[in-house]
């Protein structure tokens, strides 16, 4: 500790030798610093606060009808990218700042300076933004911040409209493309149906089911044909017996009764068979509650009732034949049997024609079934392509309407409401520089410059202040020292020098003190 104090004492004595150069440097730095502080131009700050209200009442009302973007994210991104070169150049033109810029270099410098001075800050987590700008001209600062506020609001609205218009243009182009695709798909489907109009089933039944239906219809027609042939053969035999036994009336009556029991209604039977086939086909596609199924069942019941009624009438006529035969003889029996025979032949012929028709249809269906899988696969592919294009087209049309509604919503109702909380205003007093802080800093810099000058000079021109220091430095034997005896005149001269140094040092501090006092009086007078 003693060694450290000794070193500090030696350093202080060395620096004391150069006190007057250090005082001169300190005063020079102090004067330059004070003048520089007062030459710094006053800066006036213009500011404004804007609140962006994104919680619009239209959001829940238009939910599902219009596309609602993330307005909070858009506003945040806008605040971060607002201070860009195109916006600043626009601001320069709006605030008439380019009137004094003659060259391109001056304009570039002006734009660069504005980009450094413009500031936008978000206050907390709310959508409250503060826009600020500082300049030595208060009127210029207010014009700049006014234009900055206008650009902030217009940029958000313009970006929303631009996005909406771009979306509409893109969707319209896609709709036109899908219209062409739909037209091509419809043309291919139409040409396919025209080429295979005979092979395609209008009811949408595939080939296997159609073959099954035709097989069932053919089997039913063959069964009816066999029944009609047996009925005809029975009537033929009865007619032969009646001719061989003309006197046997009871036998004739029994034959007539048997013929009455075998009465047939081919027209109604054909209609009933057709309706049953239709009912079977419908039940494969629909339920019992389908209107067509209910109507077909009702029609079947009506036909069966009509058949029963005609059969009863024919039987009554046949049963009445014996009484007439008793009066008119056996010729009436023969006539009746001939009539029944003719009716049976007609029924058999009709059923044979039906069987032949069903057989031809069945054979054609079996031949067509060989190429049906390929046709069905091609038809499925065409229908699938058409369905996909149609679904995409309808979806695009819906999205276009949604985009139009969203654009109108943004332009008319305003989903994001920009509220000017504080209009652009300029501070009445300069906000910078803070001379009450800069002046003490200048004083400290002057004192530091003085001490540094003395320290550097002492290191450049060192001296020995004690015999021990000299002995340690030279490492040689020291024979002795010679002391300096000062007379009263030298002592008075040294005292005068100390007073001058104290006055010079105190004057430096007093200079800054008086400057601070004058600055305070000026600020109080302006206030």
ZADRENLUM-317148 format. One line per 4 residues: for each residue y, z, x of C-alpha. Coordinates in nm, 4 decimals, padded with zeros to 6 digits, always signed. Each point is the difference from the previous one (the first is absolute). Last residue first. Layout:
BEGIN
Y,Z,X  ...
***
This chain:
BEGIN
+02.8581,-02.0395,-04.1152  +00.2051,-00.2291,+00.2203  +00.2133,+00.2934,+00.1173  -00.3054,+00.2151,+00.0626
-00.1635,-00.2760,+00.2032  +00.3129,-00.0421,+00.2100  +00.0259,+00.3757,+00.0601  -00.3658,+00.0141,+00.1053
+00.0500,-00.2861,+00.2417  +00.3000,+00.1707,+00.1517  -00.2010,+00.3176,+00.0485  -00.2925,-00.1898,+00.1555
+00.2381,-00.1732,+00.2413  +00.1647,+00.3318,+00.0882  -00.3412,+00.1464,+00.0802  -00.1030,-00.3051,+00.1983
+00.3090,+00.0265,+00.2154  -00.0403,+00.3757,+00.0236  -00.3444,-00.0459,+00.1544  +00.1412,-00.2382,+00.2583
+00.3093,+00.2175,+00.0492  -00.2228,+00.2945,+00.0713  -00.1657,-00.1918,+00.2822  +00.3335,-00.1194,+00.1429
+00.1638,+00.3396,-00.0435  -00.2952,+00.1725,+00.1636  +00.0070,-00.2494,+00.2841  +00.3748,+00.0491,+00.0449
-00.0390,+00.3783,-00.0019  -00.2766,-00.0218,+00.2563  +00.2180,-00.2201,+00.2176  +00.2857,+00.2488,-00.0204
-00.2359,+00.2774,+00.1052  -00.1157,-00.2054,+00.2978  +00.3600,-00.0531,+00.1057  +00.0744,+00.3722,-00.0350
-00.3030,+00.0815,+00.2170  +00.1024,-00.2588,+00.2583  +00.3500,+00.1536,+00.0154  -00.1432,+00.3529,+00.0283
-00.2068,-00.0936,+00.3075  -00.3623,-00.1038,-00.0174  -00.2527,+00.1116,+00.2642  -00.2790,-00.2493,+00.0459
-00.3195,+00.1424,+00.1503  -00.1828,-00.1380,+00.3004  -00.3818,+00.0204,-00.0024  -00.2604,+00.0880,+00.2629
-00.2722,-00.1133,+00.2449  -00.2153,-00.1859,-00.2553  -00.3413,-00.0999,+00.1362  -00.1161,-00.3369,-00.1423
-00.1968,-00.0888,-00.3159  +00.2845,-00.2307,-00.1105  -00.0183,+00.0643,-00.3774  -00.1173,+00.3569,+00.0095
+00.2539,+00.1003,+00.2652  +00.2818,-00.1751,-00.1899  -00.0924,+00.1672,-00.3288  -00.0230,+00.3380,+00.1730
+00.3410,-00.0483,+00.1596  +00.1603,-00.0594,-00.3403  +00.2012,-00.2661,-00.1878  -00.1510,-00.3128,+00.1505
+00.1487,-00.3304,-00.1172  -00.1265,-00.3016,-00.2053  +00.1961,-00.3231,-00.0513  -00.2097,-00.2217,-00.2326
-00.1602,+00.2946,-00.1777  +00.3300,+00.1711,-00.0566  +00.1510,-00.3255,-00.1262  -00.2850,-00.0430,-00.2489
+00.0387,+00.3571,-00.1304  +00.3784,-00.0222,-00.0289  -00.0226,-00.3280,-00.1913  -00.2752,+00.1366,-00.2279
+00.2076,+00.3055,-00.0822  +00.2951,-00.2170,-00.0913  -00.2092,-00.2464,-00.2071  -00.1614,+00.2906,-00.1853
+00.3409,+00.1420,-00.0818  +00.1161,-00.3402,-00.1292  -00.3222,-00.0506,-00.2050  +00.0406,+00.3462,-00.1517
+00.3555,-00.0889,-00.0985  -00.1124,-00.3347,-00.1450  -00.2686,+00.1790,-00.2055  +00.2619,+00.2445,-00.1189
+00.2098,-00.3015,-00.1096  -00.2934,-00.1834,-00.1675  -00.0840,+00.2874,-00.2334  +00.3411,+00.0507,-00.1598
+00.0454,-00.3759,+00.0347  -00.2666,-00.0739,-00.2599  +00.0163,-00.3802,+00.0088  -00.0668,-00.0584,-00.2800
+00.0122,+00.0857,-00.3690  +00.3591,-00.1088,-00.0356  +00.1817,+00.1556,-00.2937  +00.0315,-00.1351,-00.3529
-00.3716,-00.0985,-00.0099  -00.0415,-00.3448,-00.1516  -00.1488,-00.0656,-00.3443  -00.2598,-00.2350,-00.1446
-00.1017,+00.1249,-00.3453  -00.2154,+00.3147,-00.0172  -00.2892,+00.0003,-00.2472  -00.0261,-00.3766,-00.0407
-00.3048,-00.0396,-00.2226  -00.2508,-00.2744,+00.0688  -00.2451,-00.0254,-00.2924  -00.3445,-00.1325,+00.0904
-00.1854,-00.1468,-00.3044  +00.3116,-00.1949,-00.0898  -00.0045,-00.0948,-00.3672  +00.1222,-00.3572,+00.0271
-00.0973,-00.1371,+00.3413  -00.3036,+00.2187,+00.0714  -00.1416,-00.0308,-00.3525  +00.0632,-00.3748,-00.0073
-00.1920,-00.0355,+00.3249  -00.2828,+00.2221,-00.1246  -00.0239,-00.1959,-00.3261  -00.0216,-00.3248,+00.1909
-00.2647,+00.1479,+00.2327  -00.2024,+00.1254,-00.2961  +00.0222,-00.3400,-00.1686  -00.1157,-00.1629,+00.3208
-00.2797,+00.2547,+00.0319  -00.1254,-00.0835,-00.3471  +00.0053,-00.3733,+00.0815  -00.1847,+00.0702,+00.3242
-00.2706,+00.1919,-00.1868  -00.0397,-00.2851,-00.2479  -00.0392,-00.2513,+00.2842  -00.2445,+00.2217,+00.1882
-00.2160,+00.0419,-00.3110  +00.0130,-00.3740,-00.0737  -00.0948,-00.0930,+00.3551  -00.2946,+00.2412,-00.0033
-00.1161,-00.1123,-00.3455  +00.0192,-00.3697,+00.0984  -00.2018,+00.0600,+00.3140  -00.2588,+00.1974,-00.1975
-00.0204,-00.2619,-00.2753  -00.0576,-00.2772,+00.2532  -00.2650,+00.2022,+00.1825  -00.1723,+00.0946,-00.3261
-00.0012,-00.3643,-00.1124  -00.1536,-00.1073,+00.3299  -00.2662,+00.2705,-00.0255  -00.0705,-00.0925,-00.3630
-00.0315,-00.3664,+00.0887  -00.2371,+00.0775,+00.2878  -00.2065,+00.2345,-00.2150  -00.0105,-00.2529,-00.2898
-00.1515,-00.2906,+00.1936  -00.3647,+00.0795,-00.0860  +00.1014,+00.1564,-00.3316  +00.1163,-00.3425,-00.1229
-00.3565,-00.1275,-00.0058  -00.1177,+00.3077,-00.1875  +00.2922,-00.0295,-00.2424  -00.0810,-00.3647,-00.0639
-00.3646,+00.0892,-00.0712  +00.1043,+00.2768,-00.2411  +00.2521,-00.2248,-00.1740  -00.2628,-00.2708,-00.0476
-00.2518,+00.2547,-00.1341  +00.2623,+00.1452,-00.2306  +00.0689,-00.3464,-00.1421  -00.3694,-00.0818,-00.0400
-00.0649,+00.3328,-00.1731  +00.2918,-00.0641,-00.2341  -00.1221,-00.3481,-00.0826  -00.3461,+00.1403,-00.0696
+00.1563,+00.2652,-00.2203  +00.1822,-00.2620,-00.2058  -00.3168,-00.2068,-00.0364  -00.2016,+00.3037,-00.1057
+00.2624,+00.0964,-00.2567  +00.0075,-00.3537,-00.1455  -00.3795,-00.0069,-00.0157  -00.0059,+00.3370,-00.1716
+00.2499,-00.1142,-00.2614  -00.2044,-00.3135,-00.0666  -00.3138,+00.2078,-00.0448  +00.1755,+00.2432,-00.2265
+00.1147,-00.2919,-00.2158  -00.3491,-00.1484,+00.0006  -00.1406,+00.3368,-00.1009  +00.2481,+00.0178,-00.2843
-00.0816,-00.3513,-00.1135  -00.3705,+00.0707,+00.0147  +00.0425,+00.3107,-00.2039  +00.2091,-00.1941,-00.2559
-00.2694,-00.2631,-00.0253  -00.2561,+00.2611,-00.0892  +00.0920,+00.0159,-00.3630  +00.3345,+00.0162,-00.1717
-00.0394,+00.3160,-00.1997  -00.2195,+00.1963,+00.2341  +00.1982,-00.1391,+00.2929  +00.3214,+00.1380,-00.1434
-00.1501,+00.3447,-00.0065  -00.1436,-00.0441,+00.3479  +00.3447,-00.1096,+00.1503  +00.1889,+00.3176,-00.0915
-00.1370,+00.1711,+00.3070  +00.1413,-00.2752,+00.2228  +00.3461,+00.0217,-00.1519  -00.0013,+00.3783,+00.0413
-00.1177,-00.0400,+00.3558  +00.2840,-00.2390,+00.0785  +00.2567,+00.2390,-00.1487  -00.1411,+00.2959,+00.1933
+00.0012,-00.1998,+00.3264  +00.3620,-00.1048,-00.0627  +00.1075,+00.3649,-00.0428  -00.1936,+00.1211,+00.3026
+00.1580,-00.2693,+00.2145  +00.3506,+00.0884,-00.1216  -00.0624,+00.3666,+00.0820  -00.1248,-00.0998,+00.3450
+00.3084,-00.2167,+00.0522  +00.2364,+00.2849,-00.1011  -00.1758,+00.2454,+00.2336  +00.0259,-00.2474,+00.2880
+00.3738,-00.0505,-00.0691  +00.0564,+00.3775,+00.0142  -00.1822,+00.0180,+00.3330  +00.2148,-00.2847,+00.1370
+00.3239,+00.1700,-00.1086  -00.0986,+00.3321,+00.1616  -00.0925,-00.1737,+00.3257  +00.3259,-00.1973,+00.0024
+00.2067,+00.3172,-00.0623  -00.1627,+00.1874,+00.2929  -00.1338,+00.3396,-00.1041  -00.3605,-00.0832,+00.0860
+00.0966,-00.0674,+00.3618  +00.0803,-00.3317,+00.1643  -00.1441,-00.2314,+00.2680  -00.3778,+00.0015,-00.0504
+00.0515,+00.0968,-00.3629  +00.1971,-00.3224,-00.0519  -00.2856,-00.2218,+00.1180  -00.2488,+00.1777,-00.2276
+00.2397,-00.0330,-00.2948  +00.0444,-00.3716,+00.0644  -00.3772,-00.0454,-00.0010  -00.0229,+00.1958,-00.3238
+00.2719,-00.2162,-00.1523  -00.1905,-00.3163,+00.0866  -00.3250,+00.1344,-00.1418  +00.1718,+00.0977,-00.3261
+00.1590,-00.3455,-00.0308  -00.3354,-00.1680,+00.0523  -00.1694,+00.2271,-00.2535  +00.2754,-00.0785,-00.2551
-00.0592,-00.3718,+00.0403  -00.3790,+00.0302,+00.0047  -00.0395,+00.2020,-00.3231  -00.3742,+00.0339,-00.0502
-00.2164,+00.0730,-00.3118  -00.3505,+00.1144,+00.0965  -00.0286,+00.2491,-00.2850  +00.0752,-00.2725,-00.2502
-00.2742,-00.2144,+00.1486  -00.2434,+00.2845,-00.0500  +00.1171,+00.0426,-00.3569  -00.0331,-00.3715,-00.0582
-00.3525,+00.0066,+00.1403  -00.0886,+00.2906,-00.2241  +00.1351,-00.1871,-00.2980  -00.1946,-00.3080,+00.0926
-00.3198,+00.1997,+00.0306  +00.0649,+00.1489,-00.3406  +00.0545,-00.3460,-00.1411  -00.3305,-00.1440,+00.1186
-00.0136,-00.3332,-00.1734  +00.1280,-00.2293,+00.2816  -00.2396,+00.1280,+00.2629  -00.0052,-00.2637,+00.2837
+00.3701,-00.0793,-00.0321  +00.0961,+00.3668,+00.0008  -00.2220,+00.0637,+00.3030  +00.1719,-00.2778,+00.1955
+00.3443,+00.1335,-00.0927  -00.1020,+00.3484,+00.1048  -00.1162,-00.1345,+00.3325  +00.3355,-00.1733,+00.0539
+00.1873,+00.3158,-00.0973  -00.1977,+00.1990,+00.2580  +00.0557,-00.2662,+00.2655  +00.3773,+00.0113,-00.0679
+00.0069,+00.3816,+00.0297  -00.1967,-00.0200,+00.3263  +00.2423,-00.2626,+00.1323  +00.3010,+00.2117,-00.1021
-00.1440,+00.3056,+00.1763  -00.0731,-00.2039,+00.3124  +00.3534,-00.1400,-00.0001  +00.1514,+00.3479,-00.0465
-00.1943,+00.1192,+00.3045  +00.1130,-00.3025,+00.2005  +00.3645,+00.0695,-00.0966  -00.0306,+00.3670,+00.1059
-00.1557,-00.0996,+00.3355  +00.2779,-00.2564,+00.0604  +00.2733,+00.2565,-00.0813  -00.1567,+00.2528,+00.2368
-00.0261,-00.2613,+00.2768  +00.3595,-00.1131,-00.0616  +00.1228,+00.3600,+00.0314  -00.1999,+00.0558,+00.3162
+00.1292,-00.3236,+00.1538  +00.3573,+00.1099,-00.0810  -00.0565,+00.3407,+00.1597  -00.1248,-00.1644,+00.3190
+00.2842,-00.2561,+00.0059  +00.2888,+00.2469,-00.0223  +00.1901,+00.0735,-00.3188  +00.3820,-00.0475,+00.0226
+00.0388,-00.1129,-00.3600  +00.1287,-00.3419,+00.1039  -00.3121,-00.0721,+00.1963  +00.0483,-00.2306,+00.2965
-00.2486,-00.2782,+00.0663  +00.1583,-00.2620,-00.2262  +00.3552,+00.0542,+00.1280  -00.1106,-00.0141,+00.3612
+00.2488,-00.2501,+00.1432  +00.2755,+00.1011,-00.2450  -00.0573,+00.3667,+00.0761  +00.0245,-00.0590,+00.3751
+00.3166,-00.2082,-00.0407  +00.1623,+00.2768,-00.2035  -00.0968,+00.2678,+00.2533  +00.1354,-00.2069,+00.2899
+00.3275,-00.0634,-00.1864  +00.0337,+00.3672,-00.0929  -00.0514,+00.1004,+00.3648  +00.2584,-00.2536,+00.1199
+00.2550,+00.1185,-00.2575  -00.0678,+00.3623,+00.0898  +00.0484,-00.0744,+00.3695  +00.3274,-00.1798,-00.0734
+00.1197,+00.2943,-00.2069  -00.1169,+00.2286,+00.2805  +00.2323,-00.1723,+00.2467  +00.2913,+00.0123,-00.2437
-00.0603,+00.3713,-00.0571  -00.0120,+00.0624,+00.3754  +00.3357,-00.1696,+00.0465  +00.1474,+00.2007,-00.2855
-00.1347,+00.3222,+00.1538  +00.1630,-00.0770,+00.3361  +00.3365,-00.0846,-00.1559  -00.0072,+00.3096,-00.2206
-00.0858,+00.2272,+00.2932  +00.2829,-00.1473,+00.2071  +00.2417,+00.0564,-00.2872  -00.1073,+00.3640,-00.0364
+00.0231,+00.0652,+00.3747  +00.3476,-00.1544,+00.0144  +00.1159,+00.1977,-00.3026  -00.1147,+00.3270,+00.1566
+00.1506,-00.0881,+00.3386  +00.3308,-00.0885,-00.1628  +00.0142,+00.3295,-00.1869  -00.0698,+00.2035,+00.3129
+00.2347,-00.2036,+00.2175  +00.2802,+00.0198,-00.2571  +00.0043,+00.3809,+00.0029  +00.0005,+00.0404,+00.3784
+00.2362,-00.2951,+00.0507  +00.2541,+00.1563,-00.2370  -00.0232,+00.3355,+00.1792  +00.0528,-00.1675,+00.3377
+00.3034,-00.1867,-00.1327  +00.1606,+00.3292,-00.1023  -00.1049,+00.1569,+00.3338  +00.1719,-00.2773,+00.1927
+00.3167,+00.0071,-00.2062  +00.0284,+00.3786,+00.0388  -00.0476,-00.0184,+00.3770  +00.2618,-00.2740,+00.0278
+00.2513,+00.2115,-00.1903  -00.0724,+00.3005,+00.2262  +00.0509,-00.1968,+00.3214  -00.1579,+00.1833,+00.2948
-00.3439,-00.0684,-00.1388  -00.3013,+00.1890,-00.1326  -00.2520,-00.1116,-00.2628  -00.2167,+00.1902,-00.2473
-00.2515,-00.0711,-00.2801  -00.1739,+00.3035,-00.1504  -00.3147,-00.0543,-00.2078  -00.1459,+00.2067,-00.2830
-00.3455,-00.1060,-00.1174  -00.1244,+00.3582,+00.0164  -00.2169,+00.1237,+00.2849  +00.2890,+00.1379,+00.2023
+00.3182,-00.2003,+00.0472  -00.0898,-00.3449,+00.1261  +00.2297,-00.1345,+00.2690  +00.1835,-00.3268,+00.0509
+00.2128,-00.0557,+00.3107  +00.2321,-00.2761,+00.1129  +00.1562,+00.0545,+00.3433  -00.2593,-00.1751,+00.2175
-00.0414,-00.2987,-00.2336  +00.3790,-00.0243,-00.0234  +00.0359,-00.0230,+00.3764  -00.2641,-00.2727,+00.0250
+00.1704,-00.2031,-00.2735  +00.3400,+00.0316,+00.1704  -00.1439,-00.0887,+00.3403  -00.1645,-00.3077,-00.1470
+00.3268,-00.0987,-00.1644  +00.1874,+00.0474,+00.3248  -00.2540,-00.2166,+00.1837  +00.0331,-00.2707,-00.2648
+00.3689,-00.0274,+00.0650  +00.3058,+00.0668,-00.2145  -00.0796,+00.3325,-00.1614  +00.3149,+00.1343,-00.1656
-00.0870,-00.1292,-00.3465  -00.3650,+00.0989,+00.0351  +00.0471,+00.3448,-00.1480  +00.0855,-00.1316,-00.3444
-00.2097,+00.2759,-00.1682  -00.2238,-00.2485,-00.1845  -00.0357,-00.2287,+00.3024  -00.0967,+00.2836,+00.2338
-00.2395,+00.1384,-00.2646  -00.1794,-00.3351,-00.0184  -00.0412,+00.0075,+00.3771  -00.1303,+00.3577,-00.0317
-00.2510,-00.1073,-00.2661  -00.1240,-00.2931,+00.2092  -00.0238,+00.2228,+00.3130  -00.1960,+00.2794,-00.1621
+00.1136,+00.3429,-00.1148  -00.1825,-00.0099,-00.3347  -00.3484,+00.0159,+00.1495  -00.0628,+00.3730,-00.0259
+00.1837,+00.0495,-00.3294  -00.1797,-00.3003,-00.1481  -00.3380,+00.1436,+00.0999  +00.0832,+00.3239,-00.1777
+00.1252,-00.1879,-00.3067  -00.3167,-00.2097,-00.0145  -00.2229,+00.3060,+00.0412  +00.1729,+00.1813,-00.2824
-00.0114,-00.3108,-00.2199  -00.3772,-00.0318,+00.0217  -00.0322,-00.3132,-00.2106  -00.0308,-00.0037,-00.3806
-00.1798,-00.3056,-00.1330  +00.0759,-00.0425,-00.3684  -00.2090,+00.0525,-00.3119  -00.2443,+00.2736,+00.1054
+00.2717,+00.2669,+00.0233  +00.3196,-00.1331,-00.1536  +00.0803,+00.3168,-00.1978  -00.1164,+00.2376,+00.2732
+00.2264,-00.1677,+00.2592  +00.2864,-00.0780,-00.2365  +00.1234,+00.3599,+00.0082  +00.1050,-00.0539,+00.3615
-00.0931,+00.2417,+00.2765  +00.1184,-00.2089,+00.2954  +00.3539,+00.1440,+00.0179  +00.1552,-00.0993,+00.3329
+00.2847,+00.2356,+00.0918  +00.2790,-00.1313,+00.2209  +00.2325,+00.2013,+00.2261  +00.3020,-00.1441,+00.1806
+00.1580,+00.0447,+00.3373  +00.3022,-00.1019,+00.2052  +00.0482,+00.1843,+00.3280  +00.3251,-00.0137,+00.1944
-00.0142,-00.0106,+00.3806  +00.3033,+00.0971,+00.2046  +00.0483,-00.2008,+00.3160  -00.0966,+00.1536,+00.3344
+00.3243,+00.0100,+00.1962  +00.0396,+00.3738,-00.0516  -00.3356,+00.0764,+00.1598  +00.0664,-00.2477,+00.2816
+00.3350,+00.1627,+00.0778  -00.1643,+00.3397,+00.0136  -00.2835,-00.1280,+00.2196  +00.2317,-00.1841,+00.2393
+00.2221,+00.3064,+00.0339  -00.2940,+00.2335,+00.0474  -00.1710,-00.2308,+00.2480  +00.3145,-00.0211,+00.2092
+00.0624,+00.3749,-00.0241  -00.3586,+00.0710,+00.1112  +00.0271,-00.2482,+00.2899  +00.3206,+00.1627,+00.1227
-00.1432,+00.3501,-00.0349  -00.3102,-00.1121,+00.1971  +00.2195,-00.1475,+00.2743  +00.1920,+00.3323,+00.0140
-00.3060,+00.2223,+00.0050  -00.1629,-00.1712,+00.2976  -00.0241,+00.3036,+00.2305  -00.1124,+00.2073,-00.2944
-00.3163,-00.2108,-00.0218  -00.1217,+00.1339,+00.3345  +00.0841,+00.3611,-00.0968  -00.1899,-00.0482,-00.3269
-00.3012,-00.1441,+00.1795  -00.0053,+00.2907,+00.2485  +00.0192,+00.2509,-00.2825  -00.2784,-00.1781,-00.1877
-00.2167,+00.0039,+00.3107  +00.0664,+00.3710,+00.0558  -00.0772,+00.0760,-00.3616  -00.3305,-00.1818,+00.0363
-00.0800,+00.1918,+00.3202  +00.0847,+00.3279,-00.1706  -00.2374,-00.0889,-00.2872
***
